[in-house]
Amino acid sequence: MKYKNKTNKLIITIVILGVALSVGLAGYWYNTRPKPTSSLQASEATKQQTEAKDAENAKSTDNKNYEQQPGQAKQTASKTSVSITSIGQSDSTVYVNALVDGETSGTCTLELTNGSKKITKSAPIGYQVSYYICNGFSISSSEFAPKGEWTAQIDVSGPKGSASSEERKVTVQ
């Protein structure tokens, strides 16, 4: 009888230890597993990757749009320049990204026009990886009335001068 009690106690102890170990491992897995990202976070990550790629493309010597063409953009005597690197619509957000050269601080002003309708947004110049950008323009498509083709242009103003980008078109739906 004593042998049976010792065996039962041993089995119960092993089962309790196994359950405790399983609960501990499950808790560890739950706390360390990758958290699901929302579609907004995923789209922000995608946007940042696109901005980085666009900026590198804009800086490349093969990109003829990086150099300002005569008559295409206003520029003061300084070396300040701004170039729209990407523009488009993702879901219900219209985005405009721009690369700034010759300035490390200042303000970017985006102007979107459609006939007599005008939308104006401002953003600071910011540092990203190894270049300066307009710190993003993300505008809800609900601000665009009427829907359709809009013209975008960015003006940059900083301590070294000011410049305007080329005009770019975006179709808002």
FIMARDO-666155 format. One record per residue (C-alpha): y, x, z. Coordinates in nm, 2 decimals. Example, Ala and Ser with C-alpha at 12.3 -4.5 7.8 and 13.67 -1.06 7.14 Angstrom:
2
((-0.45, 1.23, 0.78))
((-0.11, 1.37, 0.71))
This chain:
173
((0.00, 0.00, 0.00))
((0.24, 0.29, 0.08))
((0.17, 0.44, -0.26))
((0.27, 0.11, -0.43))
((0.60, 0.08, -0.23))
((0.69, 0.44, -0.32))
((0.62, 0.37, -0.69))
((0.82, 0.05, -0.68))
((1.12, 0.23, -0.52))
((1.09, 0.51, -0.78))
((1.09, 0.26, -1.07))
((1.38, 0.06, -0.92))
((1.58, 0.39, -0.87))
((1.51, 0.50, -1.23))
((1.62, 0.16, -1.36))
((1.94, 0.16, -1.16))
((2.02, 0.52, -1.27))
((1.95, 0.42, -1.63))
((2.18, 0.11, -1.61))
((2.46, 0.32, -1.44))
((2.43, 0.59, -1.71))
((2.43, 0.32, -1.99))
((2.75, 0.16, -1.84))
((2.91, 0.50, -1.81))
((2.83, 0.60, -2.17))
((2.95, 0.26, -2.30))
((3.28, 0.30, -2.11))
((3.33, 0.65, -2.24))
((3.26, 0.53, -2.60))
((3.50, 0.24, -2.57))
((3.78, 0.46, -2.44))
((3.73, 0.74, -2.70))
((3.65, 0.55, -3.01))
((3.91, 0.53, -3.29))
((4.13, 0.23, -3.24))
((4.17, -0.01, -3.54))
((4.51, 0.01, -3.70))
((4.70, -0.29, -3.81))
((4.78, -0.34, -4.18))
((5.15, -0.26, -4.09))
((5.05, 0.08, -3.93))
((4.82, 0.16, -4.23))
((5.10, 0.07, -4.47))
((5.34, 0.29, -4.28))
((5.10, 0.58, -4.30))
((5.06, 0.52, -4.67))
((5.43, 0.50, -4.71))
((5.48, 0.84, -4.53))
((5.21, 1.00, -4.75))
((5.39, 0.86, -5.06))
((5.73, 0.98, -4.94))
((5.59, 1.33, -4.89))
((5.43, 1.33, -5.23))
((5.74, 1.19, -5.40))
((5.96, 1.45, -5.24))
((5.73, 1.73, -5.35))
((5.73, 1.59, -5.70))
((6.11, 1.56, -5.69))
((6.14, 1.92, -5.59))
((5.91, 2.06, -5.86))
((6.06, 2.25, -6.14))
((5.87, 2.02, -6.39))
((6.07, 1.72, -6.28))
((6.37, 1.70, -6.51))
((6.52, 1.41, -6.30))
((6.56, 1.64, -6.00))
((6.85, 1.82, -6.16))
((7.15, 1.59, -6.20))
((7.22, 1.50, -6.56))
((7.59, 1.51, -6.68))
((7.74, 1.17, -6.64))
((7.44, 1.03, -6.45))
((7.56, 1.08, -6.10))
((7.90, 1.15, -5.93))
((7.92, 1.47, -5.73))
((8.19, 1.67, -5.55))
((8.24, 2.04, -5.59))
((7.99, 2.10, -5.31))
((7.62, 2.15, -5.38))
((7.54, 1.81, -5.21))
((7.30, 1.59, -5.41))
((7.08, 1.29, -5.36))
((6.79, 1.17, -5.57))
((6.59, 0.85, -5.54))
((6.23, 0.96, -5.52))
((6.06, 0.62, -5.50))
((6.16, 0.26, -5.51))
((5.94, -0.05, -5.51))
((5.81, -0.35, -5.32))
((5.50, -0.36, -5.09))
((5.41, -0.70, -4.97))
((5.73, -0.85, -4.84))
((5.92, -0.52, -4.80))
((6.14, -0.35, -5.06))
((6.15, 0.03, -5.00))
((6.38, 0.30, -5.13))
((6.32, 0.67, -5.05))
((6.56, 0.95, -5.14))
((6.57, 1.33, -5.12))
((6.89, 1.49, -5.00))
((6.99, 1.85, -5.10))
((7.27, 2.05, -4.96))
((7.32, 1.85, -4.64))
((7.15, 1.86, -4.31))
((7.34, 1.57, -4.15))
((7.54, 1.28, -4.25))
((7.49, 0.93, -4.38))
((7.31, 0.77, -4.67))
((7.44, 0.44, -4.79))
((7.22, 0.23, -5.01))
((7.38, -0.04, -5.23))
((7.16, -0.29, -5.41))
((7.33, -0.52, -5.67))
((7.22, -0.82, -5.87))
((7.52, -0.96, -6.06))
((7.78, -1.04, -5.79))
((7.53, -1.03, -5.51))
((7.53, -0.71, -5.30))
((7.31, -0.57, -5.02))
((7.43, -0.26, -4.84))
((7.23, -0.06, -4.58))
((7.29, 0.28, -4.41))
((7.06, 0.54, -4.27))
((7.11, 0.89, -4.13))
((7.00, 1.20, -4.31))
((6.69, 1.33, -4.14))
((6.46, 1.63, -4.16))
((6.10, 1.58, -4.29))
((5.85, 1.86, -4.30))
((6.06, 2.11, -4.51))
((6.34, 1.91, -4.67))
((6.60, 1.65, -4.59))
((6.58, 1.28, -4.67))
((6.76, 0.95, -4.62))
((6.57, 0.82, -4.32))
((6.42, 0.54, -4.51))
((6.53, 0.20, -4.63))
((6.29, -0.08, -4.58))
((6.44, -0.42, -4.65))
((6.27, -0.76, -4.61))
((6.24, -0.93, -4.95))
((6.38, -1.24, -4.78))
((6.72, -1.07, -4.79))
((6.71, -1.07, -5.17))
((6.86, -1.38, -5.33))
((6.81, -1.43, -5.61))
((6.47, -1.27, -5.67))
((6.45, -1.06, -5.98))
((6.58, -0.72, -6.10))
((6.82, -0.54, -5.87))
((7.00, -0.21, -5.92))
((6.99, 0.06, -5.64))
((7.22, 0.35, -5.59))
((7.25, 0.58, -5.28))
((7.57, 0.75, -5.17))
((7.55, 1.05, -4.94))
((7.83, 1.17, -4.72))
((7.80, 1.48, -4.50))
((8.00, 1.78, -4.37))
((7.96, 1.97, -4.70))
((8.05, 1.69, -4.94))
((7.94, 1.37, -5.09))
((7.73, 1.27, -5.39))
((7.58, 0.96, -5.55))
((7.23, 0.92, -5.69))
((7.14, 0.79, -6.03))
((7.09, 0.41, -6.06))
((6.73, 0.28, -6.03))
((6.60, -0.07, -6.10))
((6.36, -0.26, -5.88))
((6.21, -0.60, -5.94))
((6.20, -0.81, -5.62))
((5.95, -1.10, -5.61))
